[in-house]
């Protein structure tokens, strides 16, 4: 599946995000959150690189490609 050019514009079908924070135990958070949540309520991590973009059906539609020095999120969507 091809990827789009990274963008700071959130797509209309991007409704949720999945926290992919890794822990020293080797586990991953995997909590699904509303886009209005910039920080995961389950583990306290801020949204960051490799967190997943999810649609209304909780299907992965992309990931955070990078967060710039100003904290702006660059999302890369599956085309």
PDB file with one MODEL, atoms N, CA, C and O in Angstrom:
MODEL        1
ATOM      1  N   UNK A   1       0.842  -1.174   0.000  1.00  0.00           N
ATOM      2  CA  UNK A   1       0.000   0.000   0.000  1.00  0.00           C
ATOM      3  C   UNK A   1       0.891   1.242   0.000  1.00  0.00           C
ATOM      4  O   UNK A   1       1.825   1.347   0.794  1.00  0.00           O
ATOM      5  N   UNK A   2       0.595   2.167  -0.887  1.00  0.00           N
ATOM      6  CA  UNK A   2       1.426   3.369  -0.974  1.00  0.00           C
ATOM      7  C   UNK A   2       1.055   4.370   0.116  1.00  0.00           C
ATOM      8  O   UNK A   2      -0.041   4.330   0.675  1.00  0.00           O
ATOM      9  N   UNK A   3       1.978   5.251   0.398  1.00  0.00           N
ATOM     10  CA  UNK A   3       1.792   6.259   1.443  1.00  0.00           C
ATOM     11  C   UNK A   3       1.703   7.636   0.805  1.00  0.00           C
ATOM     12  O   UNK A   3       2.303   7.890  -0.239  1.00  0.00           O
ATOM     13  N   UNK A   4       0.950   8.518   1.443  1.00  0.00           N
ATOM     14  CA  UNK A   4       0.837   9.894   0.978  1.00  0.00           C
ATOM     15  C   UNK A   4       2.049  10.697   1.431  1.00  0.00           C
ATOM     16  O   UNK A   4       2.837  10.240   2.258  1.00  0.00           O
ATOM     17  N   UNK A   5       2.186  11.889   0.885  1.00  0.00           N
ATOM     18  CA  UNK A   5       3.206  12.824   1.349  1.00  0.00           C
ATOM     19  C   UNK A   5       2.805  13.270   2.754  1.00  0.00           C
ATOM     20  O   UNK A   5       1.630  13.566   2.972  1.00  0.00           O
ATOM     21  N   UNK A   6       3.731  13.331   3.718  1.00  0.00           N
ATOM     22  CA  UNK A   6       3.373  13.785   5.067  1.00  0.00           C
ATOM     23  C   UNK A   6       2.705  15.160   5.036  1.00  0.00           C
ATOM     24  O   UNK A   6       3.087  16.032   4.256  1.00  0.00           O
ATOM     25  N   UNK A   7       1.704  15.338   5.895  1.00  0.00           N
ATOM     26  CA  UNK A   7       0.922  16.569   5.938  1.00  0.00           C
ATOM     27  C   UNK A   7       0.562  16.940   7.375  1.00  0.00           C
ATOM     28  O   UNK A   7       0.489  16.072   8.245  1.00  0.00           O
ATOM     29  N   UNK A   8       0.342  18.213   7.614  1.00  0.00           N
ATOM     30  CA  UNK A   8      -0.131  18.672   8.924  1.00  0.00           C
ATOM     31  C   UNK A   8      -1.655  18.780   8.937  1.00  0.00           C
ATOM     32  O   UNK A   8      -2.247  19.083   9.973  1.00  0.00           O
ATOM     33  N   UNK A   9      -2.286  18.535   7.798  1.00  0.00           N
ATOM     34  CA  UNK A   9      -3.745  18.589   7.694  1.00  0.00           C
ATOM     35  C   UNK A   9      -4.333  17.231   8.059  1.00  0.00           C
ATOM     36  O   UNK A   9      -3.974  16.211   7.470  1.00  0.00           O
ATOM     37  N   UNK A  10      -5.239  17.223   9.036  1.00  0.00           N
ATOM     38  CA  UNK A  10      -5.901  15.987   9.463  1.00  0.00           C
ATOM     39  C   UNK A  10      -7.001  15.658   8.448  1.00  0.00           C
ATOM     40  O   UNK A  10      -7.855  16.497   8.158  1.00  0.00           O
ATOM     41  N   UNK A  11      -6.976  14.445   7.918  1.00  0.00           N
ATOM     42  CA  UNK A  11      -8.001  14.029   6.954  1.00  0.00           C
ATOM     43  C   UNK A  11      -9.364  13.917   7.630  1.00  0.00           C
ATOM     44  O   UNK A  11      -9.453  13.691   8.837  1.00  0.00           O
ATOM     45  N   UNK A  12     -10.423  14.078   6.841  1.00  0.00           N
ATOM     46  CA  UNK A  12     -11.791  14.004   7.361  1.00  0.00           C
ATOM     47  C   UNK A  12     -12.123  12.646   7.969  1.00  0.00           C
ATOM     48  O   UNK A  12     -12.909  12.567   8.912  1.00  0.00           O
ATOM     49  N   UNK A  13     -11.532  11.579   7.439  1.00  0.00           N
ATOM     50  CA  UNK A  13     -11.825  10.239   7.956  1.00  0.00           C
ATOM     51  C   UNK A  13     -10.952   9.846   9.149  1.00  0.00           C
ATOM     52  O   UNK A  13     -11.099   8.745   9.679  1.00  0.00           O
ATOM     53  N   UNK A  14     -10.062  10.713   9.572  1.00  0.00           N
ATOM     54  CA  UNK A  14      -9.163  10.465  10.711  1.00  0.00           C
ATOM     55  C   UNK A  14      -9.879  10.907  11.990  1.00  0.00           C
ATOM     56  O   UNK A  14      -9.909  12.094  12.315  1.00  0.00           O
ATOM     57  N   UNK A  15     -10.455   9.939  12.710  1.00  0.00           N
ATOM     58  CA  UNK A  15     -11.284  10.235  13.884  1.00  0.00           C
ATOM     59  C   UNK A  15     -10.623   9.888  15.216  1.00  0.00           C
ATOM     60  O   UNK A  15     -10.945  10.494  16.238  1.00  0.00           O
ATOM     61  N   UNK A  16      -9.702   8.920  15.218  1.00  0.00           N
ATOM     62  CA  UNK A  16      -9.066   8.440  16.447  1.00  0.00           C
ATOM     63  C   UNK A  16      -7.576   8.239  16.213  1.00  0.00           C
ATOM     64  O   UNK A  16      -7.095   8.294  15.081  1.00  0.00           O
ATOM     65  N   UNK A  17      -6.861   8.005  17.297  1.00  0.00           N
ATOM     66  CA  UNK A  17      -5.444   7.640  17.189  1.00  0.00           C
ATOM     67  C   UNK A  17      -5.153   6.548  18.201  1.00  0.00           C
ATOM     68  O   UNK A  17      -5.791   6.461  19.250  1.00  0.00           O
ATOM     69  N   UNK A  18      -4.171   5.711  17.864  1.00  0.00           N
ATOM     70  CA  UNK A  18      -3.767   4.607  18.743  1.00  0.00           C
ATOM     71  C   UNK A  18      -2.387   4.899  19.288  1.00  0.00           C
ATOM     72  O   UNK A  18      -1.447   5.129  18.528  1.00  0.00           O
ATOM     73  N   UNK A  19      -2.265   4.890  20.609  1.00  0.00           N
ATOM     74  CA  UNK A  19      -0.988   5.121  21.283  1.00  0.00           C
ATOM     75  C   UNK A  19      -0.105   3.883  21.109  1.00  0.00           C
ATOM     76  O   UNK A  19      -0.522   2.766  21.417  1.00  0.00           O
ATOM     77  N   UNK A  20       1.103   4.090  20.619  1.00  0.00           N
ATOM     78  CA  UNK A  20       2.044   2.985  20.411  1.00  0.00           C
ATOM     79  C   UNK A  20       3.261   3.108  21.331  1.00  0.00           C
ATOM     80  O   UNK A  20       4.342   2.614  21.011  1.00  0.00           O
ATOM     81  N   UNK A  21       3.076   3.772  22.479  1.00  0.00           N
ATOM     82  CA  UNK A  21       4.153   3.945  23.448  1.00  0.00           C
ATOM     83  C   UNK A  21       4.673   2.581  23.897  1.00  0.00           C
ATOM     84  O   UNK A  21       3.898   1.710  24.292  1.00  0.00           O
ATOM     85  N   UNK A  22       5.984   2.406  23.833  1.00  0.00           N
ATOM     86  CA  UNK A  22       6.621   1.164  24.290  1.00  0.00           C
ATOM     87  C   UNK A  22       7.082   1.332  25.729  1.00  0.00           C
ATOM     88  O   UNK A  22       7.533   2.404  26.134  1.00  0.00           O
ATOM     89  N   UNK A  23       6.961   0.265  26.487  1.00  0.00           N
ATOM     90  CA  UNK A  23       7.387   0.260  27.884  1.00  0.00           C
ATOM     91  C   UNK A  23       8.612  -0.626  28.059  1.00  0.00           C
ATOM     92  O   UNK A  23       8.883  -1.485  27.220  1.00  0.00           O
ATOM     93  N   UNK A  24       9.349  -0.422  29.138  1.00  0.00           N
ATOM     94  CA  UNK A  24      10.557  -1.210  29.395  1.00  0.00           C
ATOM     95  C   UNK A  24      10.240  -2.699  29.544  1.00  0.00           C
ATOM     96  O   UNK A  24      11.116  -3.542  29.347  1.00  0.00           O
ATOM     97  N   UNK A  25       8.997  -3.026  29.889  1.00  0.00           N
ATOM     98  CA  UNK A  25       8.593  -4.430  30.023  1.00  0.00           C
ATOM     99  C   UNK A  25       8.478  -5.127  28.663  1.00  0.00           C
ATOM    100  O   UNK A  25       8.345  -6.349  28.590  1.00  0.00           O
ATOM    101  N   UNK A  26       8.533  -4.322  27.577  1.00  0.00           N
ATOM    102  CA  UNK A  26       8.401  -4.877  26.236  1.00  0.00           C
ATOM    103  C   UNK A  26       6.992  -4.776  25.683  1.00  0.00           C
ATOM    104  O   UNK A  26       6.765  -5.084  24.513  1.00  0.00           O
ATOM    105  N   UNK A  27       6.039  -4.349  26.506  1.00  0.00           N
ATOM    106  CA  UNK A  27       4.661  -4.205  26.030  1.00  0.00           C
ATOM    107  C   UNK A  27       4.450  -2.829  25.397  1.00  0.00           C
ATOM    108  O   UNK A  27       5.283  -1.933  25.533  1.00  0.00           O
ATOM    109  N   UNK A  28       3.330  -2.684  24.710  1.00  0.00           N
ATOM    110  CA  UNK A  28       2.958  -1.435  24.051  1.00  0.00           C
ATOM    111  C   UNK A  28       1.594  -1.012  24.569  1.00  0.00           C
ATOM    112  O   UNK A  28       0.749  -1.864  24.843  1.00  0.00           O
ATOM    113  N   UNK A  29       1.364   0.284  24.708  1.00  0.00           N
ATOM    114  CA  UNK A  29       0.106   0.805  25.246  1.00  0.00           C
ATOM    115  C   UNK A  29      -1.103   0.352  24.418  1.00  0.00           C
ATOM    116  O   UNK A  29      -1.987  -0.317  24.953  1.00  0.00           O
ATOM    117  N   UNK A  30      -1.161   0.697  23.138  1.00  0.00           N
ATOM    118  CA  UNK A  30      -2.249   0.321  22.225  1.00  0.00           C
ATOM    119  C   UNK A  30      -3.624   0.896  22.579  1.00  0.00           C
ATOM    120  O   UNK A  30      -4.634   0.406  22.074  1.00  0.00           O
ATOM    121  N   UNK A  31      -3.687   1.913  23.427  1.00  0.00           N
ATOM    122  CA  UNK A  31      -4.961   2.556  23.772  1.00  0.00           C
ATOM    123  C   UNK A  31      -5.469   3.373  22.588  1.00  0.00           C
ATOM    124  O   UNK A  31      -4.697   4.086  21.947  1.00  0.00           O
ATOM    125  N   UNK A  32      -6.766   3.270  22.297  1.00  0.00           N
ATOM    126  CA  UNK A  32      -7.390   4.056  21.225  1.00  0.00           C
ATOM    127  C   UNK A  32      -7.993   5.314  21.839  1.00  0.00           C
ATOM    128  O   UNK A  32      -8.690   5.248  22.852  1.00  0.00           O
ATOM    129  N   UNK A  33      -7.719   6.464  21.215  1.00  0.00           N
ATOM    130  CA  UNK A  33      -8.108   7.755  21.784  1.00  0.00           C
ATOM    131  C   UNK A  33      -8.787   8.646  20.758  1.00  0.00           C
ATOM    132  O   UNK A  33      -8.561   8.513  19.556  1.00  0.00           O
ATOM    133  N   UNK A  34      -9.619   9.555  21.245  1.00  0.00           N
ATOM    134  CA  UNK A  34     -10.234  10.587  20.403  1.00  0.00           C
ATOM    135  C   UNK A  34      -9.133  11.526  19.925  1.00  0.00           C
ATOM    136  O   UNK A  34      -8.127  11.694  20.614  1.00  0.00           O
ATOM    137  N   UNK A  35      -9.306  12.133  18.768  1.00  0.00           N
ATOM    138  CA  UNK A  35      -8.319  13.084  18.255  1.00  0.00           C
ATOM    139  C   UNK A  35      -8.195  14.319  19.149  1.00  0.00           C
ATOM    140  O   UNK A  35      -7.159  14.984  19.135  1.00  0.00           O
ATOM    141  N   UNK A  36      -9.221  14.629  19.915  1.00  0.00           N
ATOM    142  CA  UNK A  36      -9.156  15.779  20.824  1.00  0.00           C
ATOM    143  C   UNK A  36      -8.169  15.555  21.968  1.00  0.00           C
ATOM    144  O   UNK A  36      -7.736  16.511  22.610  1.00  0.00           O
ATOM    145  N   UNK A  37      -7.814  14.299  22.225  1.00  0.00           N
ATOM    146  CA  UNK A  37      -6.841  13.952  23.267  1.00  0.00           C
ATOM    147  C   UNK A  37      -5.434  14.019  22.677  1.00  0.00           C
ATOM    148  O   UNK A  37      -5.088  13.210  21.817  1.00  0.00           O
ATOM    149  N   UNK A  38      -4.629  14.965  23.125  1.00  0.00           N
ATOM    150  CA  UNK A  38      -3.243  15.081  22.636  1.00  0.00           C
ATOM    151  C   UNK A  38      -2.300  14.211  23.467  1.00  0.00           C
ATOM    152  O   UNK A  38      -1.149  13.989  23.091  1.00  0.00           O
ATOM    153  N   UNK A  39      -2.801  13.724  24.595  1.00  0.00           N
ATOM    154  CA  UNK A  39      -2.019  12.884  25.503  1.00  0.00           C
ATOM    155  C   UNK A  39      -2.863  11.659  25.831  1.00  0.00           C
ATOM    156  O   UNK A  39      -4.063  11.778  26.075  1.00  0.00           O
ATOM    157  N   UNK A  40      -2.248  10.495  25.838  1.00  0.00           N
ATOM    158  CA  UNK A  40      -2.963   9.252  26.109  1.00  0.00           C
ATOM    159  C   UNK A  40      -3.405   9.202  27.574  1.00  0.00           C
ATOM    160  O   UNK A  40      -2.562   9.268  28.469  1.00  0.00           O
ATOM    161  N   UNK A  41      -4.714   9.086  27.836  1.00  0.00           N
ATOM    162  CA  UNK A  41      -5.181   9.006  29.219  1.00  0.00           C
ATOM    163  C   UNK A  41      -4.730   7.723  29.931  1.00  0.00           C
ATOM    164  O   UNK A  41      -4.633   7.698  31.158  1.00  0.00           O
ATOM    165  N   UNK A  42      -4.459   6.673  29.172  1.00  0.00           N
ATOM    166  CA  UNK A  42      -4.081   5.389  29.770  1.00  0.00           C
ATOM    167  C   UNK A  42      -2.649   5.379  30.293  1.00  0.00           C
ATOM    168  O   UNK A  42      -2.396   4.890  31.394  1.00  0.00           O
ATOM    169  N   UNK A  43      -1.696   5.924  29.499  1.00  0.00           N
ATOM    170  CA  UNK A  43      -0.286   5.840  29.907  1.00  0.00           C
ATOM    171  C   UNK A  43       0.366   7.205  30.132  1.00  0.00           C
ATOM    172  O   UNK A  43       1.473   7.282  30.663  1.00  0.00           O
ATOM    173  N   UNK A  44      -0.319   8.283  29.729  1.00  0.00           N
ATOM    174  CA  UNK A  44       0.212   9.627  29.952  1.00  0.00           C
ATOM    175  C   UNK A  44       1.169  10.131  28.883  1.00  0.00           C
ATOM    176  O   UNK A  44       1.675  11.248  28.991  1.00  0.00           O
ATOM    177  N   UNK A  45       1.429   9.325  27.846  1.00  0.00           N
ATOM    178  CA  UNK A  45       2.351   9.743  26.785  1.00  0.00           C
ATOM    179  C   UNK A  45       1.665  10.710  25.834  1.00  0.00           C
ATOM    180  O   UNK A  45       0.482  10.564  25.529  1.00  0.00           O
ATOM    181  N   UNK A  46       2.433  11.715  25.362  1.00  0.00           N
ATOM    182  CA  UNK A  46       1.875  12.618  24.352  1.00  0.00           C
ATOM    183  C   UNK A  46       1.900  11.920  23.002  1.00  0.00           C
ATOM    184  O   UNK A  46       2.715  11.029  22.763  1.00  0.00           O
ATOM    185  N   UNK A  47       0.995  12.338  22.123  1.00  0.00           N
ATOM    186  CA  UNK A  47       0.939  11.787  20.775  1.00  0.00           C
ATOM    187  C   UNK A  47       2.267  12.053  20.092  1.00  0.00           C
ATOM    188  O   UNK A  47       2.773  13.173  20.144  1.00  0.00           O
ATOM    189  N   UNK A  48       2.847  11.029  19.444  1.00  0.00           N
ATOM    190  CA  UNK A  48       4.190  11.171  18.878  1.00  0.00           C
ATOM    191  C   UNK A  48       4.397  10.187  17.724  1.00  0.00           C
ATOM    192  O   UNK A  48       3.499   9.429  17.356  1.00  0.00           O
ATOM    193  N   UNK A  49       5.597  10.225  17.173  1.00  0.00           N
ATOM    194  CA  UNK A  49       5.973   9.391  16.030  1.00  0.00           C
ATOM    195  C   UNK A  49       5.618   7.925  16.281  1.00  0.00           C
ATOM    196  O   UNK A  49       5.796   7.403  17.381  1.00  0.00           O
ATOM    197  N   UNK A  50       5.125   7.294  15.257  1.00  0.00           N
ATOM    198  CA  UNK A  50       4.632   5.916  15.119  1.00  0.00           C
ATOM    199  C   UNK A  50       3.234   5.687  15.694  1.00  0.00           C
ATOM    200  O   UNK A  50       2.668   4.613  15.488  1.00  0.00           O
ATOM    201  N   UNK A  51       2.654   6.666  16.413  1.00  0.00           N
ATOM    202  CA  UNK A  51       1.262   6.506  16.814  1.00  0.00           C
ATOM    203  C   UNK A  51       0.426   6.411  15.541  1.00  0.00           C
ATOM    204  O   UNK A  51       0.775   6.991  14.513  1.00  0.00           O
ATOM    205  N   UNK A  52      -0.671   5.682  15.619  1.00  0.00           N
ATOM    206  CA  UNK A  52      -1.447   5.364  14.427  1.00  0.00           C
ATOM    207  C   UNK A  52      -2.686   6.236  14.272  1.00  0.00           C
ATOM    208  O   UNK A  52      -3.351   6.569  15.253  1.00  0.00           O
ATOM    209  N   UNK A  53      -2.987   6.602  13.033  1.00  0.00           N
ATOM    210  CA  UNK A  53      -4.228   7.284  12.668  1.00  0.00           C
ATOM    211  C   UNK A  53      -5.286   6.208  12.437  1.00  0.00           C
ATOM    212  O   UNK A  53      -5.034   5.229  11.733  1.00  0.00           O
ATOM    213  N   UNK A  54      -6.475   6.387  13.031  1.00  0.00           N
ATOM    214  CA  UNK A  54      -7.560   5.416  12.888  1.00  0.00           C
ATOM    215  C   UNK A  54      -8.808   6.096  12.335  1.00  0.00           C
ATOM    216  O   UNK A  54      -9.069   7.268  12.608  1.00  0.00           O
ATOM    217  N   UNK A  55      -9.576   5.333  11.550  1.00  0.00           N
ATOM    218  CA  UNK A  55     -10.842   5.870  11.051  1.00  0.00           C
ATOM    219  C   UNK A  55     -11.961   5.544  12.044  1.00  0.00           C
ATOM    220  O   UNK A  55     -11.697   5.008  13.120  1.00  0.00           O
ATOM    221  N   UNK A  56     -13.192   5.859  11.692  1.00  0.00           N
ATOM    222  CA  UNK A  56     -14.334   5.653  12.577  1.00  0.00           C
ATOM    223  C   UNK A  56     -14.540   4.176  12.931  1.00  0.00           C
ATOM    224  O   UNK A  56     -15.142   3.864  13.958  1.00  0.00           O
ATOM    225  N   UNK A  57     -14.040   3.265  12.084  1.00  0.00           N
ATOM    226  CA  UNK A  57     -14.151   1.824  12.329  1.00  0.00           C
ATOM    227  C   UNK A  57     -12.919   1.258  13.030  1.00  0.00           C
ATOM    228  O   UNK A  57     -12.762   0.043  13.144  1.00  0.00           O
ATOM    229  N   UNK A  58     -12.042   2.157  13.499  1.00  0.00           N
ATOM    230  CA  UNK A  58     -10.805   1.803  14.205  1.00  0.00           C
ATOM    231  C   UNK A  58      -9.805   1.076  13.307  1.00  0.00           C
ATOM    232  O   UNK A  58      -8.974   0.306  13.789  1.00  0.00           O
ATOM    233  N   UNK A  59      -9.891   1.327  11.999  1.00  0.00           N
ATOM    234  CA  UNK A  59      -8.923   0.768  11.058  1.00  0.00           C
ATOM    235  C   UNK A  59      -7.761   1.740  10.914  1.00  0.00           C
ATOM    236  O   UNK A  59      -7.959   2.954  10.873  1.00  0.00           O
ATOM    237  N   UNK A  60      -6.553   1.202  10.836  1.00  0.00           N
ATOM    238  CA  UNK A  60      -5.360   2.032  10.666  1.00  0.00           C
ATOM    239  C   UNK A  60      -5.359   2.657   9.277  1.00  0.00           C
ATOM    240  O   UNK A  60      -5.471   1.963   8.267  1.00  0.00           O
ATOM    241  N   UNK A  61      -5.230   3.989   9.246  1.00  0.00           N
ATOM    242  CA  UNK A  61      -5.189   4.702   7.964  1.00  0.00           C
ATOM    243  C   UNK A  61      -3.898   5.500   7.801  1.00  0.00           C
ATOM    244  O   UNK A  61      -3.712   6.172   6.786  1.00  0.00           O
ATOM    245  N   UNK A  62      -3.002   5.433   8.795  1.00  0.00           N
ATOM    246  CA  UNK A  62      -1.734   6.146   8.700  1.00  0.00           C
ATOM    247  C   UNK A  62      -1.002   6.172  10.032  1.00  0.00           C
ATOM    248  O   UNK A  62      -1.381   5.488  10.983  1.00  0.00           O
ATOM    249  N   UNK A  63       0.060   6.980  10.078  1.00  0.00           N
ATOM    250  CA  UNK A  63       0.875   7.135  11.289  1.00  0.00           C
ATOM    251  C   UNK A  63       1.391   8.569  11.383  1.00  0.00           C
ATOM    252  O   UNK A  63       1.369   9.318  10.406  1.00  0.00           O
ATOM    253  N   UNK A  64       1.856   8.935  12.577  1.00  0.00           N
ATOM    254  CA  UNK A  64       2.561  10.212  12.706  1.00  0.00           C
ATOM    255  C   UNK A  64       3.960   9.995  12.137  1.00  0.00           C
ATOM    256  O   UNK A  64       4.714   9.149  12.619  1.00  0.00           O
ATOM    257  N   UNK A  65       4.291  10.755  11.126  1.00  0.00           N
ATOM    258  CA  UNK A  65       5.583  10.664  10.451  1.00  0.00           C
ATOM    259  C   UNK A  65       6.659  11.372  11.266  1.00  0.00           C
ATOM    260  O   UNK A  65       7.766  10.858  11.427  1.00  0.00           O
ATOM    261  N   UNK A  66       6.323  12.563  11.782  1.00  0.00           N
ATOM    262  CA  UNK A  66       7.263  13.328  12.605  1.00  0.00           C
ATOM    263  C   UNK A  66       6.507  14.402  13.373  1.00  0.00           C
ATOM    264  O   UNK A  66       5.384  14.770  13.027  1.00  0.00           O
ATOM    265  N   UNK A  67       7.147  14.889  14.414  1.00  0.00           N
ATOM    266  CA  UNK A  67       6.674  16.062  15.141  1.00  0.00           C
ATOM    267  C   UNK A  67       7.806  17.067  15.072  1.00  0.00           C
ATOM    268  O   UNK A  67       8.929  16.771  15.478  1.00  0.00           O
ATOM    269  N   UNK A  68       7.515  18.275  14.550  1.00  0.00           N
ATOM    270  CA  UNK A  68       8.591  19.258  14.373  1.00  0.00           C
ATOM    271  C   UNK A  68       8.942  19.964  15.687  1.00  0.00           C
ATOM    272  O   UNK A  68       8.324  19.703  16.719  1.00  0.00           O
ATOM    273  N   UNK A  69       9.926  20.850  15.645  1.00  0.00           N
ATOM    274  CA  UNK A  69      10.431  21.537  16.841  1.00  0.00           C
ATOM    275  C   UNK A  69       9.353  22.363  17.539  1.00  0.00           C
ATOM    276  O   UNK A  69       9.456  22.628  18.737  1.00  0.00           O
ATOM    277  N   UNK A  70       8.323  22.769  16.801  1.00  0.00           N
ATOM    278  CA  UNK A  70       7.222  23.546  17.376  1.00  0.00           C
ATOM    279  C   UNK A  70       6.082  22.659  17.875  1.00  0.00           C
ATOM    280  O   UNK A  70       5.057  23.162  18.336  1.00  0.00           O
ATOM    281  N   UNK A  71       6.261  21.343  17.781  1.00  0.00           N
ATOM    282  CA  UNK A  71       5.244  20.405  18.238  1.00  0.00           C
ATOM    283  C   UNK A  71       4.169  20.098  17.209  1.00  0.00           C
ATOM    284  O   UNK A  71       3.188  19.424  17.524  1.00  0.00           O
ATOM    285  N   UNK A  72       4.338  20.582  15.983  1.00  0.00           N
ATOM    286  CA  UNK A  72       3.368  20.336  14.904  1.00  0.00           C
ATOM    287  C   UNK A  72       3.489  18.888  14.440  1.00  0.00           C
ATOM    288  O   UNK A  72       4.587  18.409  14.157  1.00  0.00           O
ATOM    289  N   UNK A  73       2.362  18.201  14.366  1.00  0.00           N
ATOM    290  CA  UNK A  73       2.348  16.798  13.945  1.00  0.00           C
ATOM    291  C   UNK A  73       2.245  16.688  12.427  1.00  0.00           C
ATOM    292  O   UNK A  73       1.424  17.355  11.798  1.00  0.00           O
ATOM    293  N   UNK A  74       3.075  15.852  11.859  1.00  0.00           N
ATOM    294  CA  UNK A  74       3.057  15.551  10.429  1.00  0.00           C
ATOM    295  C   UNK A  74       2.563  14.116  10.284  1.00  0.00           C
ATOM    296  O   UNK A  74       3.252  13.176  10.681  1.00  0.00           O
ATOM    297  N   UNK A  75       1.374  13.948   9.716  1.00  0.00           N
ATOM    298  CA  UNK A  75       0.763  12.641   9.534  1.00  0.00           C
ATOM    299  C   UNK A  75       1.030  12.131   8.127  1.00  0.00           C
ATOM    300  O   UNK A  75       1.038  12.902   7.167  1.00  0.00           O
ATOM    301  N   UNK A  76       1.247  10.838   8.015  1.00  0.00           N
ATOM    302  CA  UNK A  76       1.400  10.203   6.709  1.00  0.00           C
ATOM    303  C   UNK A  76       0.307   9.144   6.596  1.00  0.00           C
ATOM    304  O   UNK A  76       0.270   8.180   7.360  1.00  0.00           O
ATOM    305  N   UNK A  77      -0.578   9.348   5.628  1.00  0.00           N
ATOM    306  CA  UNK A  77      -1.728   8.466   5.452  1.00  0.00           C
ATOM    307  C   UNK A  77      -1.469   7.419   4.384  1.00  0.00           C
ATOM    308  O   UNK A  77      -0.700   7.633   3.447  1.00  0.00           O
ATOM    309  N   UNK A  78      -2.137   6.269   4.550  1.00  0.00           N
ATOM    310  CA  UNK A  78      -2.116   5.230   3.522  1.00  0.00           C
ATOM    311  C   UNK A  78      -2.993   5.728   2.384  1.00  0.00           C
ATOM    312  O   UNK A  78      -4.103   6.206   2.618  1.00  0.00           O
ATOM    313  N   UNK A  79      -2.515   5.621   1.182  1.00  0.00           N
ATOM    314  CA  UNK A  79      -3.291   6.116   0.025  1.00  0.00           C
ATOM    315  C   UNK A  79      -4.291   5.086  -0.441  1.00  0.00           C
ATOM    316  O   UNK A  79      -5.026   5.328  -1.398  1.00  0.00           O
TER     317      UNK A  79
ENDMDL
END
